[in-house]
Amino acid sequence: MFTVALIAVLISLVLAMIRAIIGPTMFDRVLAVNSTATLAVLSLALIGFVAGRPEFLDIAILYTLLNLIGTLAVLRYFHPNEN
């Protein structure tokens, strides 16, 4: 069952990367990259659970925090001026 879930996550990861490449606007690309990072965290958690390595969950939590900070920084940088 975990193998099927990991395959579904990897297919979603490929689709999100395609969206990041062909996204028409910058916000579509940022959303796709954020989704890619979230799916990578999910795959890390699945691999860690299947392999019996709980330290993978610590790495996944750290990667989630970096993803959040990076996404907020990019959106803050590209936010249009409100004048």
C-alpha positions as MATLAB code, in Angstrom:
seq = 'MFTVALIAVLISLVLAMIRAIIGPTMFDRVLAVNSTATLAVLSLALIGFVAGRPEFLDIAILYTLLNLIGTLAVLRYFHPNEN';
ca = [
       0.000    0.000    0.000;
       2.833    2.401    0.783;
       4.399    1.665   -2.583;
       1.191    2.693   -4.333;
       1.054    5.891   -2.261;
       4.676    6.682   -3.100;
       4.042    6.136   -6.808;
       1.013    8.461   -6.642;
       3.097   11.108   -4.884;
       5.857   10.797   -7.497;
       3.348   11.180  -10.340;
       1.940   14.276   -8.631;
       5.500   15.553   -8.205;
       6.163   15.227  -11.940;
       2.906   17.013  -12.770;
       3.730   19.854  -10.363;
       7.185   20.241  -11.929;
       5.623   20.437  -15.388;
       3.295   23.149  -14.087;
       6.278   25.025  -12.647;
       7.968   24.989  -16.044;
       4.995   26.001  -18.205;
       3.089   28.165  -15.713;
       1.794   31.302  -17.422;
       2.329   33.622  -14.454;
       4.895   33.940  -11.707;
       2.331   33.103   -9.034;
       1.474   29.833  -10.827;
       5.151   28.925  -10.781;
       5.528   29.775   -7.086;
       2.475   27.663   -6.250;
       3.832   24.761   -8.311;
       7.242   24.949   -6.624;
       5.547   25.072   -3.213;
       3.464   22.026   -4.155;
       6.614   20.260   -5.342;
       8.308   20.874   -2.022;
       5.250   19.681   -0.119;
       5.131   16.498   -2.181;
       8.858   15.992   -1.578;
       8.224   16.242    2.168;
       5.414   13.713    1.862;
       7.650   11.325   -0.066;
      10.389   11.731    2.570;
       7.896   10.831    5.269;
       6.674    7.793    3.329;
      10.196    6.566    2.623;
      11.152    7.083    6.248;
       8.132    5.127    7.430;
       8.689    2.245    5.016;
      12.432    2.064    5.770;
      11.866    2.323    9.514;
      14.021    5.454    9.784;
      12.255    8.008   12.015;
      15.013   10.592   11.468;
      13.615   11.136    7.966;
      10.623   12.796    9.621;
      12.948   15.303   11.296;
      14.457   16.111    7.905;
      10.957   16.444    6.436;
       9.933   18.910    9.160;
      13.056   20.988    8.581;
      12.442   20.989    4.838;
       8.848   22.098    5.445;
      10.027   25.085    7.474;
      12.542   26.038    4.781;
       9.823   25.708    2.152;
       7.508   28.019    4.082;
      10.182   30.663    4.643;
      11.332   30.491    1.025;
       7.818   30.791   -0.366;
       7.015   33.769    1.846;
      10.276   35.459    0.862;
       9.640   34.995   -2.857;
       6.062   36.242   -2.589;
       7.162   39.203   -0.481;
       9.862   40.091   -3.026;
       7.535   39.910   -6.043;
       4.531   41.540   -4.386;
       3.428   44.524   -6.464;
       3.616   47.948   -4.871;
       0.392   49.220   -3.376;
       0.310   52.895   -4.351;
];
